[in-house]
Each structure stands twice: as structure tokens, then as C-alpha cells.
Amino acid sequence: MAGGMNNMQGMMKQMQKMQKKMQEEQEKLKEEQVEGAAGGGMVKVTVSGHKEVLDVAVQEEVVDPEDIDMLQDLIVAATNEALTKADELSSERLGQHTKGMNIPGMM
């Protein structure tokens, strides 16, 4: 019985260590930035690793008052690309701490 208790304590310590590392990675992700682009780079959206939109850059020549729909589509496309990259970054960073573990609700 004592062996099982020591094993459980060891697992708990491992889980706490992993949780601390994941929290540290979450904090680092706040500082990371990824960019999505559309229209050959005419529209660029920058988001943080926490999926917060930080910047939208639109080149002047893509702004056509007669075709606002196209500009809106480009912004949506660039934003979606940036958010996908932020998801990938998060999965990559946090997933390295859970490799080989099969914990429900985690990466």
C-alpha cells in the first residue's frame, strides 16, 4: 500500500511540475505574435499567441470605395489565417509538455 501511495505522490508532483510549465508557456504566448495575410500581402493582421488582434494593416491601393466587400473579405481571410497560426503556435508550445500523456481535456 505504501508503494502505491508513493507512486501517487510522484505522479502528483509530476502533474504540478507540468502545470507550472504550461502556465509559463501560456504567459510566453502573450508576448508571441503571428501574422496572417491576404490579397498577396495587401492586407495583414497580427494577433498575439492568445488570439488577440493587435494590428490590421491595409495597403492604400487595396482600398476601393466601389468594392468595400472585397476589402472586408481580405480582412476576414487575413484574420482567420492569423488565428489559425496562433492556434498552431499554442498547440506546439503547450503540446510539448503533454507528449505521451493521455489526459482527457488536454491537448
TATAJO-V249905 format. One record per helix or strand. SS is the DSSP state (h for helix, s for strand). FROM is the first residue (numbers start at 1). TO is the last residue. Records with the same first field share a line. If there is no record, write none. Layout:
SS=FROM-TO / FROM-TO
This chain:
h=2-31 / 60-62 / 68-95
s=33-38 / 43-48 / 53-58
